Amino acid sequence: MSKEREVITIPNFRFHRGTLEESLKTKVEVENVKSLHEMVCSQLQDYSISESALIIEFYGYDHRLGKELYSVKIYGIGIVGFLDSEFISEEYEVI
């Protein structure tokens, strides 16, 4: 008998700062794009940012952390932070 089960990857987000150490102090889990948008808006209160203005792109492999990184950009502003994975939801069979 097969059952489907959902696996969700919850990435960590950190704001772009002057050093890696400073940036890692801002690390928090974000469950979805909406919570990421809220986090960014809470820090950038001088800007009016729509959720659709967030751009998430593969950035590269960070050897210091041993992880792939995804940049979080705001259209017209630039990189504001990084995710350590994509927002992924997968289904698989359990036997």
N, C-alpha and C positions, 0 to 999 in steps of 0.2 A: 504494500500500500504506500502511495506517495502522498506527501503533503508539501505544500509550498510554504516557504518561510521567507520573510523579508529581512535583509541585512542592510543596515544603514550606516554609512561612514559619516561621522560627525567631525568635520575639520576644526582645527584650531586656527584662529585668526590672531595676528599681531600687527600693531601699527608700525609703520616705517618710522624709524628713529635714527639718530646719528650713529649709534653702535648697535651691534647684535645684542649685547647685554641689556641695553636700554629697551630695545624692541621686545625682547623676550619677557620683560616685566609686564608688558601689556597683553600677554597671551590669554585668550579666552576661547572656550568652545562656542561655535555658532552652528545651530541646527539647520538653518536654511538661509536663503538669500534675504528673506524678510528680516530675520534677526541680525544678519550682517549689516543690512541697510540701517537698522535702528542703532547699532553700535557705532557705525561711521557717523551718522547724523548727530549722535550725542556728543561726539568729539569735535565736530566741525559745525558748530551752531551758527557761524557767520554765513554759511552757505545754504541755499535751498537746493537739496539734492533729491532727485526722483530715484526710485528703485531701478528704473530702466537706465539710469546714467552710470550704474556700476558695471564695470567690465572686468570679468575674471578670465585670465589667460595663463597658459603654462609659462612659467618664468625660467625654470631650469632646475638642476640638481644642486642642492647646497651641501657640500662636503662637510661643512662644520656641524651640521645637524643630521646628516645622513638621510635627507628626505628630499623629495621633489617639492618645489614651491610653485604656487600659483599667485600671480600678482593681482591685486585688487586696485583697479584704477577708477577714477571718476572722470568721465568725459569732460574735457576742457580744463581739468585740474592736474591730473597725473596720478602716479602711484601713491596710495595712502596706506597700503599694508600688504600682508601676504597671508595666504592660506597654506597649510601643510598637506592638504589633499583636496580633491574636488568634492562637491556634494553628490554622493552616489547612493542610489537605492537599487539593490539587486534582488532578484528572486532566484531561488535554486530549489532543487528537489531533495528531500530527505527520504532515504530508503530505509 
